[in-house]
């Protein structure tokens, strides 16, 4: 079963709809509730509506638990940003908010984005992952963001700066992540 850590995301209904279409088992827990990862095979960190130290602390705690317990993790939008920060990366604020459909180019073939070499996805963010944490690689980029899709070389940790739940191409990423959760020996 997947844990969906809800960070008060505006796109949670779309994520739920996408996972139901995939027939994926999941449980939604809000960031302000107690979380124990033992019952879950993988974690999805959602986007967020607004900045909050409480949301940051809750997500960092879950990321650290996932690291210790070797659980696959997918960070969506804010989820990718806090994953990067928690693992030692850095963010920069973009000159203007990126909003709407964008093309993301796959830099390196990988399990998360296969079979695509480019994806049409929906974005809504103002930060860019500007420095990758150690062990992470850029898997995809766009004209607005150099690190649209990131993945760890050994861990099953992935981040996407866009909302895969809001586009057909993005839904393939969610499908691939559910396969990763079931295939724990495959990496980037």
N, C-alpha and C positions, 0 to 999 in steps of 0.2 A: 504494500500500500504506500502511496505517496503522501507526504505531508506537504500541504500548501500553507506556508506561513504568510498569512494575510496582513500586509502592512497598510491596511485601509486603502487598498488599490481601487481606482475607478474602473479598471478593466477586469475585476474579479468575475463578473458574470460571463464575460467572453472566455476567460480561462476555464471556468467550470464547464461551459458549453463545449469547448474544445476537448477537454478531458473526457466528458461524457460521450462524445462522438467516437473517441478512441477506446471507449469501454474500460478506461483506466480506473482502478480503485484509488480513492483519495480521501483525505480528511482535511478540512480547513480548520486551522487554529489561528486566532488573532494573536498578534505579536505580544499583547499584554496578558496572555494566559500562560500557565505553566506548560512547558514542552519537554517531553522525554522522547528521544529519538529511537529507542529500542524497538518500538512497534512499527517502524517505517523502513522501507527499502530505499527511499530516496526523498529528496527535499526540493521544493521549488520556493524560492523567495520572490514574492511579488513586487510590483512597483509600489509607490506610495503617493498619497495625495499631497502631503506637506511634510516639511522637515521636522524631526523630533529626536531629541537625545534618547528618549525612551525606546523609540523604534530602532535607533542605531544600536543601543546596548543589547536589545533582544536579538537582533539579527547577528551581531558579532558572537553572542553566546551560542546560537544555533550553528554558525559556521565552525566555531571551535569544537563543538560536539561532533559535527559531521566529520571533521578532520580526524579526531581521535577514533571515531567509530568506523571510519572508512566508508561513509555513506555518499552515494552520488548526489550532486547538488547542481541545480540550475538557478542562477540569478537572473531575473528579468528586470530590465531598466534599472531602477534603484537597487534591486537585488544584485545586479552585476557590479554596480558602483560600490556597494558596501562590501561585497566579496573582495573586490580589488583592494579596498582600504584595509580590511581585516587581515589580508594576506601580505600587506606591505607595499601595495601600489599607491598611486596618487591620481587625483582628479584635477581637472582645470575647468573653470567655468567658460562656456562658449560665449561668443559675442552676442548671439541671439538664440532663442529657443528653437530647437529643431522639432517641427510638428508636421505630421502628414506622412504620406507614403514616400519612401526612399528606396533606392537600389543599393543593396549590400553585395559586395563582391567577395567570394570565398577565396582566400589567399592560399590555403592549403587544404586539399581534400581531407575530410575527417568524418567520423561517425555521426556527429551532430547535424551536419548540413547535407550529407549525401542524400540524393544524387545531384544536388544543385551546385552550379558554379557562380550563380548570382541569385539573389532573392529580392522580391518586392515585399517590403515590410512597412509596418506602421510605427512611427517614432513620436515620442513626446518627452523630450528631456532637454536640460540646459547644461549638463555636465558631460565631460569626455574623460574616459580613462586615459590619462596622459602618460603614465608610467606603469608598466605591467609589474605585478609581483614576481619574485623569483619563481621559476618553474612554469610560468604561464607563457603562452604563445598567442600571437594574433592569428585568429582563424578567418576573420572577415573584417572588411573595412568599407567605408563609404566616402563620399566627397566631404562629408561633415565630421566624420569621426574615424580616427586611425585604428581604433580598437573596438569595432562594432560587435565582434564575436571573439571571445577569448576562451582558452581551455588550458588546463594544466597538463603538463607532459606525463605525469604519473598518476595523479589523483583523478577521479571522475568529477572534477569541478569545472563548470562551464558558466559563462556569463554572456548575455546578449543585451546590448544597450537599447534595443527596441522591444516591441510587444508582439511576440510570436502568436499570441492568442487572437490578434486582430487582423490576420491576413492568411490567405490560403498557403502561401509559401512558408510562412511562420508556423503554421499548424504542423508542417512536416518536421520542424525542429522539435516540437512537443512530442510527436510520434516517435522520433528517433530517441529522445531522452527517455521515454517510457521503455524502449528497448534496452537502452544502456542500463537502466535500473535492473532489468532482468538478466543482463549479460555483464556481470560484474568484472570479468577479466579483460574487457575491451577498453582501451584508452584512446586518447587523441591520436 
